[in-house]
C-alpha cells in the first residue's frame, strides 16, 4: 500500500512530460533590421557617434605600466626576497669542523651553532660578492659594497 501513491505520482509526472513541447528559439533579425534600429537610436553613422572611443579623462599613460627604474640587478635585490625570512639550507660540514663548533657551543662561547654559522657566513658572503663584483664585473669598491649590502628587516 505504501508504494501505490509513489507509483501514481511517478505516472503523473510522466504524463505531464509526455505533453511537453519546447518553445522554438526566436528567429535572428536580419542585419538590415539591426542597422536600422541602431541608426534610429542614434548609433551608427550619425553625427552623435564619436569617430574614436572616448577616453573620459584618462591618458595613454594610464594603460601603460612602465618598468621599474630600480629593477633589481641581482637576485638578492628582488622584491620577493624578503630580508629576515629564514630559509632552510642543507649544509655538509667536515666532521672535525663540526666537532670544533660543538665544542665552542659546549664551552658557552657561542649562543648556538646555527646562529654562529649564520653570523659568520652573513659577513663572509657579502664580502665575497663585493670582491667578485669588483674583480670580474668592473665595479668600484664602493659600488660593489653597496650592491652586496644586505637589506635591513
C-alpha positions, -999 to 999 in steps of 0.1 A, spaced: 0 0 0 28 24 6 41 21 -29 8 29 -45 10 68 -41 46 68 -53 36 50 -85 7 73 -91 30 104 -85 56 90 -109 29 83 -135 15 119 -133 50 134 -138 55 111 -169 21 121 -182 29 158 -178 62 154 -196 46 135 -224 27 167 -235 58 189 -232 69 207 -263 99 230 -262 93 265 -274 112 273 -306 142 296 -305 134 331 -317 145 338 -352 175 361 -357 168 395 -370 182 403 -404 213 426 -405 193 454 -422 168 455 -393 196 457 -367 213 485 -386 180 504 -390 172 501 -353 207 512 -342 207 542 -366 173 552 -353 185 551 -318 214 575 -325 242 550 -331 260 541 -363 268 568 -389 251 597 -372 270 629 -361 265 620 -325 288 589 -327 324 599 -320 350 587 -345 372 573 -318 364 559 -283 361 585 -256 388 584 -230 368 600 -202 399 619 -189 423 590 -190 456 594 -205 475 569 -226 500 565 -197 472 551 -176 472 520 -198 509 515 -197 529 503 -168 565 515 -172 592 491 -160 605 499 -125 636 521 -130 650 505 -99 646 469 -112 668 446 -93 701 438 -110 709 408 -87 687 380 -74 691 391 -38 677 425 -46 643 411 -60 612 423 -42 601 387 -34 634 381 -15 624 393 20 651 403 45 649 385 78 630 355 64 647 323 74 650 296 48 665 261 53 697 251 35 713 217 38 749 223 48 775 195 49 804 200 73 837 184 78 835 162 109 864 180 125 849 214 119 816 202 133 833 188 164 851 222 169 818 240 165 801 217 190 830 222 215 826 260 212 789 256 219 796 234 249 821 259 262 794 286 261 815 307 237 787 309 211 749 314 215 741 285 192 758 266 164 732 278 138 735 314 149 773 313 148 773 299 112 746 324 101 766 353 116 799 342 102 785 335 67 764 366 69 796 387 70 816 365 46 791 361 18 785 398 11 823 404 13 829 377 -13 801 391 -35 817 425 -34 851 411 -42 837 392 -72 818 423 -85 849 444 -81 873 419 -98 850 404 -125 824 430 -133 843 463 -132 825 477 -101 843 502 -80 849 491 -44 822 514 -31 796 503 -57 804 467 -51 799 470 -13 766 488 -20 754 462 -44 763 434 -20 748 451 11 721 432 30 688 450 32 675 457 67 645 439 81 
